[in-house]
Amino acid sequence: MAIPEQMLSETRSPAAGKIPRHVAIIMDGNGRWAAARLLPRVEGHRRGVEAVRRTVRACRELGIGYLTLYSFSSENWSRPPDEVGDLMGLIRRFIRKDLADLHASNVRVRIIGMREGLDPDIGAMLQEAEALTALNTGLVLVFAFNYGARQEILAAVRQAASAIADGRLAPEALNPETFARYLDTAEIPDPDLIIRTSGEQRLSNFLLWQAAYAEFVFTPVLWPDFDRAALESAIAEFSGRDRRFGGRRAAGSP
């Protein structure tokens, strides 16, 4: 008799009951992976797309509810034009090739980041990905595309200030919960676990507000080599953390 997928996922769980609800990943190391193999940088980015597919599949199987991937930052436009062009081409191909499979797998796609100034076809593809999968109830796959956390926070501040000025929001009603509604991640829970690959140990303008109480795991694994084993290792480390959210243990608690 075939084992139901949900039961199969539970038996594969690296730490039953301690799976983070929301995992966010800073995908780093594509260029170094390619350079170490004397390959062009674009080959590292291509292998990075394969790592995205592996990670999405693993998150679905492990029962993770939200996966946010830092796919293209607002600062990445400063890279050489040919590299930016290669990245945009890979994004186009990923959406064309993978969107149908994501939809069939009940994955819901969300995009955070600025849409202004994008090539019209890219903007249309992002909108299509969100619209096609809007009613799906499985893994929520969030792509941070043309995204920068400082820009996101400034835009939210402007919106909140406008609402206060117009009388739609009382100043005393502005608190962390109401402010979060103006962020790109409204209705998306804050990440429990943030992973950065390649050994770098910084956020690089990623989810600065939302990361307030996240656990961080920095792995030396370069993104093109990231796989289910690397994800499970990060989750196992997360599972051993004592998350206090600014408080402390009660006296005598284990």
C-alpha positions in Angstrom: 0.0 0.0 0.0 1.3 3.4 -0.9 2.3 5.7 2.0 0.4 9.0 1.9 2.7 11.9 1.1 2.0 13.7 4.4 2.9 10.6 6.4 6.0 10.1 4.3 7.0 13.7 5.0 6.6 13.2 8.7 8.8 10.1 8.7 11.5 12.0 7.0 11.4 14.9 9.4 14.9 15.6 10.9 13.3 16.7 14.2 9.6 16.0 14.6 7.7 18.9 16.1 10.6 21.3 15.7 10.3 22.2 12.0 10.4 25.9 11.5 7.2 27.4 10.0 9.1 29.9 7.9 12.6 29.4 6.5 14.3 32.3 4.6 17.5 31.8 2.7 20.2 34.2 1.4 21.4 32.2 -1.6 25.1 33.1 -1.8 28.2 31.6 -3.5 27.2 31.0 -7.1 30.1 33.0 -8.4 32.7 31.4 -6.1 31.3 27.9 -7.0 31.9 28.7 -10.7 35.3 30.3 -10.1 36.5 27.3 -8.2 35.7 25.1 -11.2 37.1 27.6 -13.8 33.6 28.1 -15.2 31.8 31.3 -16.2 29.7 32.9 -13.4 26.5 32.2 -15.4 27.1 28.5 -14.9 27.1 29.1 -11.1 23.8 30.9 -11.4 22.4 28.0 -13.5 23.4 25.5 -10.9 21.9 27.8 -8.3 18.5 27.5 -10.0 18.8 23.7 -9.6 19.4 24.2 -5.9 16.2 26.3 -5.8 14.3 23.4 -7.2 15.9 20.9 -4.7 15.1 23.2 -1.8 11.5 23.8 -2.7 11.0 20.1 -3.0 12.6 19.5 0.4 10.6 22.1 2.1 7.4 20.7 0.8 8.4 17.2 2.0 9.4 18.4 5.4 6.2 20.3 6.0 7.7 23.8 6.1 4.9 26.4 5.5 6.8 29.3 4.1 10.1 29.5 2.1 11.5 32.9 1.3 14.4 33.1 -1.2 16.6 36.2 -1.7 16.7 35.9 -5.4 17.7 39.4 -6.6 18.5 42.4 -4.4 17.9 46.0 -5.3 21.7 46.4 -5.1 22.3 43.6 -7.6 21.6 46.1 -10.5 25.1 47.4 -9.9 26.7 44.2 -11.1 28.1 44.1 -14.6 25.4 44.4 -17.3 26.2 41.1 -18.9 25.8 39.3 -15.5 22.5 41.1 -14.8 21.3 40.1 -18.3 22.2 36.5 -17.6 20.3 36.6 -14.2 17.2 38.1 -15.9 17.4 35.4 -18.5 17.5 32.6 -15.9 14.6 34.2 -14.0 12.6 34.2 -17.2 13.4 30.6 -18.0 12.6 29.5 -14.4 9.2 31.1 -14.4 8.4 29.7 -17.9 9.6 26.2 -17.1 8.8 25.8 -13.4 5.6 27.7 -12.8 3.3 24.9 -14.1 5.0 22.4 -11.8 4.8 24.7 -8.8 1.1 25.2 -9.5 0.5 21.4 -9.9 2.3 20.9 -6.6 -0.1 23.3 -4.8 2.7 25.8 -4.2 1.6 29.4 -3.8 4.0 32.0 -5.2 4.4 35.4 -3.6 6.8 38.2 -4.8 8.2 40.9 -2.5 10.2 43.8 -3.7 9.8 46.8 -6.0 8.0 46.3 -9.3 8.7 49.8 -10.6 11.3 49.9 -13.4 11.3 46.2 -14.2 11.2 45.1 -17.9 7.5 44.7 -18.8 7.8 41.0 -19.5 9.4 40.3 -16.2 6.7 42.3 -14.4 4.0 40.4 -16.3 5.6 37.0 -15.4 5.7 37.9 -11.7 2.1 38.9 -11.8 1.1 35.8 -13.6 2.9 33.6 -11.1 1.1 35.1 -8.2 -2.3 35.1 -9.9 -2.1 31.5 -11.2 -1.2 30.1 -7.7 -3.2 32.5 -5.5 -5.6 29.8 -4.3 -3.1 27.1 -3.7 -2.9 25.9 -0.1 0.5 24.3 0.2 4.0 25.7 0.6 4.1 29.5 0.2 7.2 30.3 -1.9 8.2 33.9 -1.5 10.7 35.4 -3.9 12.5 38.5 -2.7 13.1 40.1 -6.2 14.4 43.6 -6.7 14.1 43.7 -2.9 15.9 45.7 -0.3 14.8 45.8 3.4 15.7 49.5 4.0 13.7 50.5 0.9 10.8 48.3 2.1 10.8 49.9 5.6 11.0 53.5 4.1 8.1 52.7 1.8 6.1 51.4 4.8 6.9 54.5 6.8 5.6 56.7 4.0 2.4 54.7 3.8 1.8 54.8 7.5 2.6 58.6 7.6 0.1 59.2 4.8 -2.6 57.2 6.6 -2.0 59.2 9.8 -2.0 62.5 7.8 -5.3 61.5 6.1 -6.9 60.5 9.3 -7.2 56.8 8.3 -4.9 55.8 11.1 -4.6 57.3 14.6 -1.0 57.9 15.7 -1.5 55.9 18.9 -2.7 53.0 16.9 0.6 52.6 15.1 2.4 49.7 16.8 4.6 46.9 15.5 1.6 44.9 14.4 -0.1 47.7 12.5 3.2 48.8 10.9 3.9 45.3 9.7 0.7 45.5 7.5 2.5 48.2 5.4 5.5 45.9 4.7 5.8 43.8 1.6 5.5 40.7 3.8 2.0 41.6 5.1 0.2 38.3 6.0 3.4 36.4 5.8 4.7 35.3 9.3 8.2 36.4 10.3 10.9 33.9 9.5 11.9 31.5 12.3 15.1 30.5 10.6 17.4 32.5 8.3 20.1 30.5 6.5 22.9 32.1 4.6 25.1 30.0 2.4 28.8 30.4 1.5 30.1 31.2 4.9 29.3 35.0 4.9 27.7 36.2 8.1 25.6 39.2 7.3 22.0 40.0 6.3 22.8 42.1 3.3 19.7 44.3 3.5 17.4 41.2 3.8 14.2 41.2 6.0 15.7 43.6 8.6 12.4 44.2 10.3 11.1 40.6 10.1 14.4 39.1 11.3 14.1 40.6 14.8 13.7 37.2 16.5 14.8 34.8 13.8 17.5 32.2 14.4 20.5 32.4 12.1 22.5 29.6 10.6 25.5 30.4 8.5 26.8 27.4 6.5 30.0 27.2 4.4 28.1 25.3 1.7 28.0 27.3 -1.5 24.5 27.7 -2.9 24.8 25.5 -6.0 25.8 22.6 -3.6 22.9 23.3 -1.2 20.7 20.2 -0.9 18.3 18.5 1.5 21.1 17.3 3.8 22.3 20.9 4.2 18.7 22.1 4.9 18.2 19.4 7.4 21.5 20.2 9.1 20.4 23.8 9.5 17.0 22.8 10.8 18.7 20.4 13.3 20.8 23.4 14.6 17.6 25.5 14.8 15.9 22.8 16.7 18.5 22.9 19.4 18.2 26.7 20.0 16.5 28.2 23.0 14.1 30.7 21.5 13.1 33.2 24.2 11.8 36.2 22.0 13.3 38.7 24.4 12.2 36.9 27.6 13.9 34.4 29.8 13.2 31.0 31.2 11.1 30.7 34.4 13.0 29.6 37.4 13.2 25.8 37.6 12.1 25.3 34.0 14.2 22.7 31.9 
